[in-house]
Amino acid sequence: MFVRLLLLFTVVPALELILLIQLGRHVGFWPTAGLVLGTGIVGAWLARREGLKVLRAVNTEMAEGRMPTDHLLDGLLILVAGAVLLTPGLLTDAAGFVLLAPPGRRLIRAAVSKAISKRIKTAGPVTMNGQWRRVE
């Protein structure tokens, strides 16, 4: 876990900085700054739009008495997408747009669901000989 966090907070920003400097050298400062600002604005708008769609879907599922697990996970992925899109950089913007697009979100949601279900051993207490106990 430490190695992942180290990579996330050191290597990714360093790569983002290198990419932005290289892009700035090729197209200039103002187009690069415009791209960073533009992706932030468009990303925030898309995150809001997709988030509201998911919120409506969650409300519908709850009103029908169903647990909106897929939609709740979609909401979490949209929140992450919005956060990385507001972070300046090309790699984080690409990741954010993949998470905002419903097909990309479906792929990521399936992978996350699979990883979560592997970690879950049981859904709660079970009875054995009339006594409640947890399975571990």
DSSP file (Angstrom, degrees, kcal/mol; ACC not computed):
  #  RESIDUE AA STRUCTURE BP1 BP2  ACC     N-H-->O    O-->H-N    N-H-->O    O-->H-N    TCO  KAPPA ALPHA  PHI   PSI    X-CA   Y-CA   Z-CA
    1    1 A M     >        0   0    0      0, 0.0     4,-2.3     0, 0.0     5,-0.2   0.000 360.0 360.0 360.0 -40.7    0.0    0.0    0.0
    2    2 A F  H  >  +     0   0    0      1,-0.2     4,-2.6     2,-0.2     5,-0.2   0.904 360.0  51.4 -61.0 -41.3    2.9    2.4    0.9
    3    3 A V  H  > S+     0   0    0      2,-0.2     4,-2.5     1,-0.2    -1,-0.2   0.900 109.0  50.8 -64.5 -40.5    4.5    1.8   -2.5
    4    4 A R  H  > S+     0   0    0      2,-0.2     4,-2.7     1,-0.2    -1,-0.2   0.926 112.4  46.1 -62.3 -44.6    1.2    2.6   -4.3
    5    5 A L  H  X S+     0   0    0     -4,-2.3     4,-2.6     2,-0.2    -2,-0.2   0.894 110.9  53.1 -66.0 -39.0    0.8    5.8   -2.4
    6    6 A L  H  X>S+     0   0    0     -4,-2.6     4,-1.3     2,-0.2     5,-0.7   0.929 112.2  44.9 -60.5 -45.5    4.4    6.7   -3.0
    7    7 A L  I  X>S+     0   0    0     -4,-2.5     5,-2.0     1,-0.2     4,-0.6   0.918 113.2  51.5 -63.0 -43.4    3.9    6.2   -6.7
    8    8 A L  I  <5S+     0   0    0     -4,-2.7    -2,-0.2     1,-0.2    -1,-0.2   0.902 117.6  36.3 -61.9 -42.5    0.6    8.1   -6.7
    9    9 A F  I  <5S+     0   0    0     -4,-2.6    -1,-0.2    -5,-0.1    -2,-0.2   0.527 132.0  22.8 -94.6  -5.9    2.0   11.2   -4.9
   10   10 A T  I  X5S+     0   0    0     -4,-1.3     4,-1.7    -3,-0.3    -3,-0.2   0.698 123.2  40.0-121.3 -53.1    5.4   11.4   -6.5
   11   11 A V  I  X<S+     0   0    0     -5,-0.7     4,-2.7    -4,-0.6     5,-0.2   0.931 114.4  50.9 -71.0 -45.6    5.7    9.6   -9.8
   12   12 A V  H  ><S+     0   0    0     -5,-2.0     4,-2.6     1,-0.2     5,-0.2   0.944 112.5  45.3 -61.3 -49.6    2.3   10.7  -11.2
   13   13 A P  H  > S+     0   0    0      0, 0.0     4,-2.5     0, 0.0    -1,-0.2   0.895 112.9  52.1 -61.1 -36.7    2.8   14.4  -10.5
   14   14 A A  H  X S+     0   0    0     -4,-1.7     4,-2.4     2,-0.2    -2,-0.2   0.931 111.3  46.3 -63.8 -44.2    6.4   14.3  -11.9
   15   15 A L  H  X S+     0   0    0     -4,-2.7     4,-2.7     2,-0.2    -1,-0.2   0.907 111.8  51.9 -63.0 -41.5    5.1   12.7  -15.1
   16   16 A E  H  X S+     0   0    0     -4,-2.6     4,-2.6    -5,-0.2    74,-0.2   0.921 110.4  48.4 -60.4 -44.1    2.3   15.3  -15.3
   17   17 A L  H  X S+     0   0    0     -4,-2.5     4,-2.5     2,-0.2    -2,-0.2   0.921 111.5  49.1 -63.7 -44.8    4.8   18.1  -14.9
   18   18 A I  H  X S+     0   0    0     -4,-2.4     4,-2.5     1,-0.2    -2,-0.2   0.928 112.5  48.3 -60.3 -45.6    7.1   16.6  -17.6
   19   19 A L  H  X S+     0   0    0     -4,-2.7     4,-2.8     1,-0.2    -2,-0.2   0.913 111.8  48.8 -62.8 -42.6    4.2   16.2  -20.0
   20   20 A L  H  X S+     0   0    0     -4,-2.6     4,-2.5     2,-0.2    -1,-0.2   0.894 111.7  49.4 -65.9 -38.8    3.0   19.7  -19.4
   21   21 A I  H  X S+     0   0    0     -4,-2.5     4,-2.0     2,-0.2    -2,-0.2   0.932 113.1  46.8 -64.6 -44.1    6.5   21.2  -19.9
   22   22 A Q  H  X S+     0   0    0     -4,-2.5     4,-1.7     2,-0.2    -2,-0.2   0.914 113.0  48.7 -64.5 -42.5    6.9   19.2  -23.2
   23   23 A L  H  X>S+     0   0    0     -4,-2.8     4,-2.9     1,-0.2     5,-0.6   0.919 109.8  52.7 -62.3 -42.6    3.5   20.2  -24.4
   24   24 A G  H  X5S+     0   0    0     -4,-2.5     4,-1.5     1,-0.2    -1,-0.2   0.860 107.3  52.3 -61.1 -36.6    4.2   23.9  -23.6
   25   25 A R  H  <5S+     0   0    0     -4,-2.0    -1,-0.2     2,-0.2    -2,-0.2   0.866 115.8  40.4 -66.2 -36.0    7.5   23.7  -25.6
   26   26 A H  H  <5S+     0   0    0     -4,-1.7    -2,-0.2    -5,-0.1    -1,-0.2   0.885 133.6  16.5 -83.5 -40.3    5.7   22.3  -28.6
   27   27 A V  H  <5S-     0   0    0     -4,-2.9    -3,-0.2     1,-0.2    -2,-0.2   0.583 109.7-109.2-111.6 -12.4    2.5   24.4  -28.7
   28   28 A G     X< -     0   0    0     -4,-1.5     4,-1.4    -5,-0.6    -1,-0.2  -0.239  31.4 -75.9 104.5 165.1    3.3   27.3  -26.3
   29   29 A F  H  > S+     0   0    0      2,-0.2     4,-3.0     1,-0.2     5,-0.2   0.942 121.1  50.0 -66.1 -50.8    2.3   28.4  -22.9
   30   30 A W  H  > S+     0   0    0      1,-0.2     4,-2.7     2,-0.2     5,-0.2   0.896 110.8  47.3 -64.5 -43.4   -1.2   29.9  -23.6
   31   31 A P  H  > S+     0   0    0      0, 0.0     4,-2.3     0, 0.0    -1,-0.2   0.899 114.5  48.9 -63.0 -36.3   -2.5   26.9  -25.6
   32   32 A T  H  X S+     0   0    0     -4,-1.4     4,-2.3     2,-0.2    -2,-0.2   0.934 112.8  46.5 -66.5 -45.1   -1.2   24.6  -22.8
   33   33 A A  H  X S+     0   0    0     -4,-3.0     4,-2.6     1,-0.2     5,-0.2   0.899 112.3  51.6 -62.8 -40.0   -2.8   26.7  -20.1
   34   34 A G  H  X S+     0   0    0     -4,-2.7     4,-3.1    -5,-0.2    -1,-0.2   0.892 108.5  51.1 -62.9 -39.9   -6.0   26.9  -22.1
   35   35 A L  H  X S+     0   0    0     -4,-2.3     4,-2.6     2,-0.2     5,-0.2   0.928 111.2  47.5 -63.4 -44.8   -6.0   23.1  -22.4
   36   36 A V  H  X S+     0   0    0     -4,-2.3     4,-1.5     2,-0.2    -2,-0.2   0.931 117.3  42.1 -62.9 -46.0   -5.6   22.7  -18.6
   37   37 A L  H  X S+     0   0    0     -4,-2.6     4,-2.4     2,-0.2    -2,-0.2   0.911 114.4  52.2 -67.1 -41.6   -8.3   25.2  -17.8
   38   38 A G  H  X S+     0   0    0     -4,-3.1     4,-3.0    -5,-0.2     5,-0.3   0.913 109.0  48.0 -62.7 -44.5  -10.6   23.8  -20.5
   39   39 A T  H  X S+     0   0    0     -4,-2.6     4,-2.4     1,-0.2    -1,-0.2   0.867 111.3  52.3 -66.4 -33.2  -10.4   20.3  -19.4
   40   40 A G  H  X S+     0   0    0     -4,-1.5     4,-2.2    -5,-0.2    -2,-0.2   0.925 113.6  42.7 -64.8 -44.0  -11.1   21.4  -15.8
   41   41 A I  H  X S+     0   0    0     -4,-2.4     4,-2.2     2,-0.2    -2,-0.2   0.944 118.1  43.9 -68.2 -48.6  -14.2   23.3  -16.8
   42   42 A V  H  X S+     0   0    0     -4,-3.0     4,-2.8     1,-0.2     5,-0.2   0.906 114.3  51.9 -63.6 -41.0  -15.5   20.6  -19.2
   43   43 A G  H  X S+     0   0    0     -4,-2.4     4,-2.7    -5,-0.3    -1,-0.2   0.908 109.1  48.8 -62.4 -43.1  -14.7   17.9  -16.6
   44   44 A A  H  X S+     0   0    0     -4,-2.2     4,-2.1     2,-0.2    -1,-0.2   0.909 112.9  48.3 -63.6 -41.4  -16.6   19.7  -13.8
   45   45 A W  H  X S+     0   0    0     -4,-2.2     4,-2.4     2,-0.2    -2,-0.2   0.934 114.2  45.5 -64.1 -46.2  -19.6   20.2  -16.1
   46   46 A L  H  X S+     0   0    0     -4,-2.8     4,-3.1     1,-0.2     5,-0.3   0.893 111.4  52.6 -65.0 -39.4  -19.6   16.5  -17.2
   47   47 A A  H  X S+     0   0    0     -4,-2.7     4,-2.4    -5,-0.2    -1,-0.2   0.906 111.0  47.4 -63.0 -40.7  -19.1   15.3  -13.6
   48   48 A R  H  X S+     0   0    0     -4,-2.1     4,-2.3    -5,-0.2    -2,-0.2   0.936 114.1  47.1 -64.1 -46.2  -22.1   17.4  -12.5
   49   49 A R  H  X S+     0   0    0     -4,-2.4     4,-1.8     2,-0.2    -2,-0.2   0.942 116.7  42.1 -62.0 -49.5  -24.2   16.1  -15.4
   50   50 A E  H  X S+     0   0    0     -4,-3.1     4,-2.3     1,-0.2    -1,-0.2   0.879 112.9  54.8 -66.9 -37.3  -23.3   12.5  -14.9
   51   51 A G  H  X S+     0   0    0     -4,-2.4     4,-2.4    -5,-0.3    -1,-0.2   0.896 107.3  49.4 -62.5 -40.9  -23.6   12.8  -11.1
   52   52 A L  H  X S+     0   0    0     -4,-2.3     4,-2.2     2,-0.2    -1,-0.2   0.878 109.3  52.7 -66.6 -37.0  -27.1   14.1  -11.4
   53   53 A K  H  X S+     0   0    0     -4,-1.8     4,-2.1     2,-0.2    -2,-0.2   0.931 111.5  46.0 -61.2 -45.1  -28.1   11.2  -13.7
   54   54 A V  H  X S+     0   0    0     -4,-2.3     4,-2.7     2,-0.2    -2,-0.2   0.896 109.7  54.4 -66.4 -39.7  -26.7    8.8  -11.1
   55   55 A L  H  X S+     0   0    0     -4,-2.4     4,-2.4     1,-0.2    -1,-0.2   0.912 109.1  48.1 -60.9 -42.3  -28.5   10.5   -8.3
   56   56 A R  H  X S+     0   0    0     -4,-2.2     4,-2.3     2,-0.2    -1,-0.2   0.905 111.8  50.0 -63.5 -40.5  -31.8   10.3  -10.1
   57   57 A A  H  X S+     0   0    0     -4,-2.1     4,-2.5     2,-0.2    -2,-0.2   0.890 109.9  50.8 -65.5 -39.0  -31.2    6.6  -10.8
   58   58 A V  H  X S+     0   0    0     -4,-2.7     4,-2.6     2,-0.2     5,-0.2   0.932 110.8  48.9 -62.7 -45.8  -30.4    6.0   -7.1
   59   59 A N  H  X S+     0   0    0     -4,-2.4     4,-2.3     1,-0.2    -2,-0.2   0.902 111.8  49.5 -61.6 -40.8  -33.6    7.7   -6.1
   60   60 A T  H  X S+     0   0    0     -4,-2.3     4,-1.6     2,-0.2    -2,-0.2   0.939 112.1  46.9 -63.4 -47.8  -35.6    5.6   -8.6
   61   61 A E  H  <>S+     0   0    0     -4,-2.5     5,-2.8     1,-0.2    -2,-0.2   0.911 113.3  48.9 -62.1 -42.3  -34.1    2.3   -7.4
   62   62 A M  H ><5S+     0   0    0     -4,-2.6     3,-1.5     1,-0.2    -1,-0.2   0.902 108.8  53.1 -65.2 -39.7  -34.6    3.2   -3.8
   63   63 A A  H 3<5S+     0   0    0     -4,-2.3    -1,-0.2     1,-0.3    -2,-0.2   0.820 108.2  51.3 -64.3 -29.9  -38.2    4.2   -4.4
   64   64 A E  T 3<5S-     0   0    0     -4,-1.6    -1,-0.3    -5,-0.2    -2,-0.2   0.411 121.1-110.2 -87.4   2.5  -38.7    0.8   -6.1
   65   65 A G  T < 5S+     0   0    0     -3,-1.5     2,-0.3     1,-0.3    -3,-0.2   0.678  76.2 127.0  81.4  17.8  -37.3   -0.9   -3.0
   66   66 A R      < -     0   0    0     -5,-2.8    -1,-0.3    -6,-0.2    -2,-0.1  -0.793  65.1-114.2-107.8 152.3  -34.0   -2.1   -4.7
   67   67 A M        -     0   0    0     -2,-0.3     2,-1.6    -3,-0.1     3,-0.3  -0.747  22.5-145.5 -83.8 121.8  -30.5   -1.5   -3.4
   68   68 A P     >  +     0   0    0      0, 0.0     4,-2.5     0, 0.0     5,-0.2  -0.327  42.7 148.3 -85.7  56.5  -28.7    0.7   -6.0
   69   69 A T  H  > S+     0   0    0     -2,-1.6     4,-2.1     1,-0.2     5,-0.2   0.912  70.8  46.4 -61.3 -45.9  -25.3   -0.8   -5.6
   70   70 A D  H  > S+     0   0    0     -3,-0.3     4,-2.2     1,-0.2    -1,-0.2   0.909 114.7  47.9 -63.3 -40.8  -24.2   -0.3   -9.2
   71   71 A H  H  > S+     0   0    0      2,-0.2     4,-2.3     1,-0.2    -1,-0.2   0.859 109.5  52.6 -70.0 -34.4  -25.4    3.3   -9.2
   72   72 A L  H  X S+     0   0    0     -4,-2.5     4,-1.9     2,-0.2    -1,-0.2   0.904 110.7  47.6 -66.8 -39.5  -23.7    4.0   -5.8
   73   73 A L  H  X S+     0   0    0     -4,-2.1     4,-2.3    -5,-0.2    -2,-0.2   0.884 109.7  53.7 -67.0 -37.7  -20.4    2.7   -7.2
   74   74 A D  H  X S+     0   0    0     -4,-2.2     4,-2.5     1,-0.2    -2,-0.2   0.917 106.6  52.7 -59.3 -43.0  -21.0    4.9  -10.3
   75   75 A G  H  X S+     0   0    0     -4,-2.3     4,-2.1     1,-0.2    -2,-0.2   0.896 108.9  49.0 -60.4 -40.9  -21.4    7.9   -8.0
   76   76 A L  H  X S+     0   0    0     -4,-1.9     4,-2.3     2,-0.2    -1,-0.2   0.913 111.4  49.4 -65.0 -42.5  -18.1    7.1   -6.3
   77   77 A L  H  X S+     0   0    0     -4,-2.3     4,-2.5     1,-0.2    -2,-0.2   0.871 110.3  50.9 -65.4 -36.7  -16.3    6.8   -9.7
   78   78 A I  H  X S+     0   0    0     -4,-2.5     4,-2.7     2,-0.2    -1,-0.2   0.894 108.5  52.1 -67.0 -39.4  -17.8   10.1  -10.9
   79   79 A L  H  X S+     0   0    0     -4,-2.1     4,-2.0     2,-0.2    -2,-0.2   0.927 111.5  46.2 -61.2 -45.1  -16.6   11.8   -7.7
   80   80 A V  H  X S+     0   0    0     -4,-2.3     4,-2.5     2,-0.2     5,-0.2   0.911 111.5  52.8 -62.7 -42.1  -13.1   10.4   -8.3
   81   81 A A  H  X S+     0   0    0     -4,-2.5     4,-2.1     1,-0.2    -2,-0.2   0.921 108.7  49.6 -59.7 -45.0  -13.3   11.5  -12.0
   82   82 A G  H  X S+     0   0    0     -4,-2.7     4,-1.3     1,-0.2    -1,-0.2   0.893 110.8  50.4 -61.8 -39.9  -14.3   15.0  -10.9
   83   83 A A  H  X S+     0   0    0     -4,-2.0     4,-0.5     1,-0.2    -2,-0.2   0.924 113.2  43.8 -66.3 -44.2  -11.4   15.2   -8.5
   84   84 A V  H  < S+     0   0    0     -4,-2.5     3,-0.4     1,-0.2    -1,-0.2   0.807 110.0  56.6 -74.5 -26.1   -8.8   14.1  -11.0
   85   85 A L  H  < S+     0   0    0     -4,-2.1    -1,-0.2    -5,-0.2    -2,-0.2   0.801 104.3  52.8 -72.3 -27.2  -10.2   16.3  -13.7
   86   86 A L  H  < S+     0   0    0     -4,-1.3    -1,-0.2    -3,-0.2    -2,-0.2   0.615  92.7  88.8 -81.0 -11.6   -9.7   19.4  -11.5
   87   87 A T  S  < S-     0   0    0     -4,-0.5     2,-0.2    -3,-0.4     6,-0.1  -0.756  90.9-114.7 -84.0 126.7   -6.1   18.4  -11.0
   88   88 A P        +     0   0    0      0, 0.0     2,-0.2     0, 0.0    -2,-0.1  -0.411  69.8  87.0 -65.8 132.1   -3.9   19.9  -13.7
   89   89 A G  S  > S-     0   0    0     -2,-0.2     4,-0.9    -4,-0.1   -73,-0.1  -0.666  70.6-117.4 151.9 155.6   -2.3   17.3  -16.0
   90   90 A L  H  > S+     0   0    0    -74,-0.2     4,-2.2    -2,-0.2     5,-0.2   0.875 109.4  49.4 -83.7 -40.8   -2.8   15.2  -19.1
   91   91 A L  H  > S+     0   0    0      2,-0.2     4,-2.3     1,-0.2     5,-0.2   0.929 113.4  46.2 -65.9 -45.0   -2.7   11.8  -17.5
   92   92 A T  H  > S+     0   0    0      1,-0.2     4,-2.5     2,-0.2    -1,-0.2   0.865 111.5  53.0 -67.0 -34.6   -5.2   12.6  -14.8
   93   93 A D  H  X S+     0   0    0     -4,-0.9     4,-2.6     2,-0.2     5,-0.2   0.918 108.8  49.3 -64.8 -42.6   -7.5   14.2  -17.3
   94   94 A A  H  X S+     0   0    0     -4,-2.2     4,-2.0     1,-0.2    -2,-0.2   0.930 112.9  47.2 -61.6 -45.0   -7.4   11.1  -19.5
   95   95 A A  H  X S+     0   0    0     -4,-2.3     4,-2.0     1,-0.2    -2,-0.2   0.904 112.2  51.0 -62.8 -40.9   -8.2    9.0  -16.4
   96   96 A G  H  X S+     0   0    0     -4,-2.5     4,-1.7     1,-0.2    -2,-0.2   0.908 109.5  48.5 -64.0 -43.0  -11.0   11.3  -15.4
   97   97 A F  H  X S+     0   0    0     -4,-2.6     4,-1.8     2,-0.2    -1,-0.2   0.858 109.4  53.5 -68.2 -33.5  -12.7   11.3  -18.8
   98   98 A V  H  < S+     0   0    0     -4,-2.0     7,-0.2    -5,-0.2    -1,-0.2   0.917 110.6  47.6 -63.7 -41.9  -12.5    7.5  -18.9
   99   99 A L  H  < S+     0   0    0     -4,-2.0    -2,-0.2     1,-0.2    -1,-0.2   0.801 111.5  50.9 -69.6 -28.2  -14.3    7.4  -15.6
  100  100 A L  H  < S+     0   0    0     -4,-1.7    -1,-0.2    -5,-0.1    -2,-0.2   0.814  91.3  85.9 -79.3 -29.6  -16.9    9.9  -16.7
  101  101 A A  S  X S-     0   0    0     -4,-1.8     4,-2.8    -5,-0.1     3,-0.3  -0.573  81.4-133.6 -73.9 127.9  -17.8    8.1  -19.9
  102  102 A P  H  > S+     0   0    0      0, 0.0     4,-2.3     0, 0.0     5,-0.2   0.859 103.4  50.9 -53.3 -40.9  -20.5    5.4  -19.1
  103  103 A P  H  > S+     0   0    0      0, 0.0     4,-1.7     0, 0.0     5,-0.1   0.931 113.7  44.6 -64.2 -41.4  -18.7    2.7  -21.1
  104  104 A G  H  > S+     0   0    0     -3,-0.3     4,-2.3     1,-0.2     5,-0.2   0.899 112.4  52.2 -65.1 -40.3  -15.4    3.3  -19.3
  105  105 A R  H  X S+     0   0    0     -4,-2.8     4,-3.0    -7,-0.2    -1,-0.2   0.875 105.9  55.0 -64.3 -37.5  -17.2    3.5  -16.0
  106  106 A R  H  X S+     0   0    0     -4,-2.3     4,-2.2    -5,-0.2    -1,-0.2   0.918 109.2  47.3 -61.5 -43.2  -18.9    0.1  -16.6
  107  107 A L  H  X S+     0   0    0     -4,-1.7     4,-1.9     2,-0.2    -2,-0.2   0.933 115.8  43.6 -63.8 -46.2  -15.5   -1.5  -17.2
  108  108 A I  H  X S+     0   0    0     -4,-2.3     4,-2.8     1,-0.2     5,-0.2   0.902 112.3  53.5 -66.6 -40.6  -14.0    0.0  -14.1
  109  109 A R  H  X S+     0   0    0     -4,-3.0     4,-2.9     1,-0.2     5,-0.2   0.901 107.8  51.0 -61.6 -40.9  -17.1   -0.7  -12.0
  110  110 A A  H  X S+     0   0    0     -4,-2.2     4,-2.2     2,-0.2    -1,-0.2   0.918 112.1  46.4 -63.0 -42.8  -16.9   -4.4  -13.1
  111  111 A A  H  X S+     0   0    0     -4,-1.9     4,-2.2     2,-0.2    -2,-0.2   0.914 114.7  46.6 -66.0 -42.3  -13.3   -4.6  -12.0
  112  112 A V  H  X S+     0   0    0     -4,-2.8     4,-2.6     2,-0.2    -2,-0.2   0.911 112.0  50.9 -66.7 -42.2  -13.9   -2.8   -8.7
  113  113 A S  H  X S+     0   0    0     -4,-2.9     4,-2.7    -5,-0.2    -1,-0.2   0.907 110.6  49.3 -60.8 -42.1  -17.0   -5.0   -8.0
  114  114 A K  H  X S+     0   0    0     -4,-2.2     4,-1.6    -5,-0.2    -1,-0.2   0.918 111.7  48.2 -63.8 -43.6  -14.9   -8.1   -8.7
  115  115 A A  H  X S+     0   0    0     -4,-2.2     4,-1.0     1,-0.2    -2,-0.2   0.896 113.5  47.5 -64.6 -40.0  -12.1   -7.0   -6.4
  116  116 A I  H >X S+     0   0    0     -4,-2.6     4,-1.1     1,-0.2     3,-0.6   0.922 109.5  52.3 -67.2 -43.7  -14.6   -6.1   -3.6
  117  117 A S  H 3< S+     0   0    0     -4,-2.7    -1,-0.2     1,-0.2    -2,-0.2   0.807 105.0  56.7 -66.1 -27.9  -16.4   -9.4   -3.9
  118  118 A K  H 3< S+     0   0    0     -4,-1.6    -1,-0.2     1,-0.2    -2,-0.2   0.837 107.7  48.8 -67.9 -31.7  -13.1  -11.3   -3.5
  119  119 A R  H << S+     0   0    0     -4,-1.0     2,-0.5    -3,-0.6    -2,-0.2   0.681  92.4  88.8 -82.9 -18.3  -12.5   -9.6   -0.2
  120  120 A I     <  +     0   0    0     -4,-1.1     3,-0.1     1,-0.2    -4,-0.0  -0.708  48.5 177.7 -86.0 123.4  -15.9  -10.3    1.2
  121  121 A K        -     0   0    0     -2,-0.5     2,-0.3     1,-0.4    -1,-0.2   0.871  66.3  -6.9 -90.6 -43.0  -16.0  -13.6    3.1
  122  122 A T        -     0   0    0     13,-0.1    -1,-0.4    14,-0.0     4,-0.0  -0.976  57.4-125.0-151.3 160.4  -19.6  -13.5    4.3
  123  123 A A  S    S-     0   0    0     -2,-0.3    -3,-0.0     1,-0.2    -1,-0.0   0.392  77.1 -62.2 -90.8   3.5  -22.5  -11.2    4.5
  124  124 A G  S    S-     0   0    0     11,-0.1    11,-0.5     9,-0.0    -1,-0.2  -0.981  86.4  -7.7 150.7-161.5  -23.0  -11.4    8.2
  125  125 A P  E     -A  134   0A   0      0, 0.0     2,-0.3     0, 0.0     9,-0.2  -0.321  53.2-163.3 -70.0 149.7  -23.8  -13.7   11.1
  126  126 A V  E     -A  133   0A   0      7,-2.6     7,-2.1     5,-0.1     2,-0.4  -0.901  17.1-118.2-127.1 159.5  -24.9  -17.3   10.4
  127  127 A T  E     +A  132   0A   0     -2,-0.3     2,-0.3     5,-0.2     5,-0.2  -0.782  26.4 176.0-100.9 143.9  -26.6  -19.8   12.7
  128  128 A M  E >  S-A  131   0A   0      3,-2.1     3,-1.3    -2,-0.4    -2,-0.0  -0.917  77.9 -12.6-144.1 117.0  -25.2  -23.1   13.7
  129  129 A N  T 3  S-     0   0    0     -2,-0.3     3,-0.1     1,-0.3    -2,-0.0   0.857 128.7 -56.0  58.8  37.0  -27.1  -25.3   16.2
  130  130 A G  T 3  S+     0   0    0      1,-0.2     2,-0.4     0, 0.0    -1,-0.3   0.500 114.6 112.7  79.5   2.8  -29.3  -22.3   17.0
  131  131 A Q  E <   -A  128   0A   0     -3,-1.3    -3,-2.1     2,-0.0     2,-0.4  -0.879  64.6-126.5-112.7 143.3  -26.5  -20.0   18.0
  132  132 A W  E     +A  127   0A   0     -2,-0.4     2,-0.3    -5,-0.2    -5,-0.2  -0.680  40.0 155.1 -84.7 135.6  -25.4  -16.9   16.1
  133  133 A R  E     -A  126   0A   0     -7,-2.1    -7,-2.6    -2,-0.4     2,-0.4  -0.985  39.8-113.3-154.9 156.7  -21.8  -16.7   15.2
  134  134 A R  E     -A  125   0A   0     -2,-0.3     2,-0.5    -9,-0.2    -2,-0.0  -0.722  24.4-133.6 -92.4 139.7  -19.6  -14.9   12.6
  135  135 A V              0   0    0    -11,-0.5   -11,-0.1    -2,-0.4   -13,-0.1  -0.814 360.0 360.0 -90.4 129.3  -17.8  -16.9   10.0
  136  136 A E              0   0    0     -2,-0.5    -1,-0.1   -15,-0.1   -14,-0.0   0.361 360.0 360.0-123.2 360.0  -14.2  -15.8    9.6
